[in-house]
Amino acid sequence: MAGTKFHNLDPGSRAIVVTEFLVLTGIMLIAVEVLRLSGTATPEYFNSNFIIELFCFVLPIQLSILAVGLYNQKIRETFRGVIRRLVVSVALGYFVSSVIYVISPLTVLDGNFREFLYAGAMIGLTFTRFFALKMQYEHLGRKRVLVLGAGERASIIERRMRRKADRVSFELVGFVKMPGDSAEGIKSETLIELDQPIEAYVLTNGIEEIVIAADERRTNLPVDSLFLCKLRGIEITDIIDFIERESGQIAVNLIYPSWVIYSNGFQSTNYLRSSLDWIFNTVLAMVVSLLTWPMMLLTIIFIKLEEGFKAPVLYSQERIGLNGRPFNIYKFRSMRTDAERDGAKWAQKEDPRVTKVGNFIRKYRIDELPQLYNVFRGDMGFVGPRPERPAFVKELVLNIPYYNQRHNVKPGLTGWAQLKYPYGSSEADSLEKLKFDLYYIKHRSFLLDLLILVRTAEIVLFGKGR
């Protein structure tokens, strides 16, 4: 991701967004011309309603593409997988536009003609993605990066960004070993022995960004050379900011106090923001409840059919919420009734305690729907760090630095960590999720929350993260 905030799209993603908007607009213009030539619509109609019709067609499709993850720069999908997601996107766009036509006076593109319009959209988007992938659009704006440091701090790049998909926005030229670097650092990446000043090497090799990752920063950095590089327009980036930008997480093990003090973000929540959050979450909870009550009713029926009429449908657990206050969370029961007869345990992937119905409702997040009650109560919002159990929190606070900071915001039904990291079932997983939670807390905004909600659709639709 380019830019200092996660919601700033990288150049490649911006290019594909604009290209697909133009393609869909072109398809709409062709449809309008066909309608005009056939006499179905009058010129006066297009003067007044064309822009509205255009957005009713284009916006739902592009939001659906965003929701299924196709505007994610680091998406790991074959072309066949991309086509499947495009089919889902166009179908969702068609459904949303159908709802719009039902509740609004717009009618010109209603009827059988709309099916041809959306078929055209599918064909146009397929060809667009085919040529974009052939041209490697994700490499647009790619920077040549030099890392100063080859020790423990620098090795996080080697460990966290091994895959080609992790490096689509930059080309890693190599690592320069600095005095004081740990010998147990870079293992298999390119190590560079400089026989000239850094500024000369940078200019000769077309370096566009220097990442500061030396283990010893106080006395060993070539400040004068970095100053000259900065004057020549070379970007100088601390490794924490580089990891944050490229991976959407904050490297907890690299944080030092001055970075937190001088870093942008971590803004306090004022009364207006809290009020708007409450209104937004309450209204959204009402809408989701109205849309999903049949699903919740079916879940109750299937739980009873699998485990008997007397089997409990819901279960509650104590969790830690905002400012460390405990509250009870509610879920559809997905495990056997004796799942914790031996005490609290981490939930595992492919957990044998999970029932058949439970496995399905966990995969598609149906088990979380009773937490809408927690949203109404104000214990939770739709977006935020997932609340954890008190027994685990006590242990994690002692073993993981900054873990308690995730309680500075209200917990949520979904969050940035749920989008970026697979299902966690250990202390190590909690550390990884904390890195994403801190990133969310630092960049928290209404737009961020909206994007997380839209992207959560990808997890629900494709059953990811469990």
PyMOL commands that set and color helices and strands:
alter all, ss='L'
color gray80, all
select helices_A, chain A and resi 11-38+43-67+79-103+113-134+137-139+155-160+164-167+198-204+223-231+239-247+252-254+257-262+271-307+322-324+356-363+366-377+390-399+403-408+416-420+427-443+446-462
alter helices_A, ss='H'
color red, helices_A
select strands_A, chain A and resi 143-148+170-176+191-192+209-212+235-238+314-320+326-332+381-383+412-414
alter strands_A, ss='S'
color yellow, strands_A
deselect
rebuild
show_as cartoon
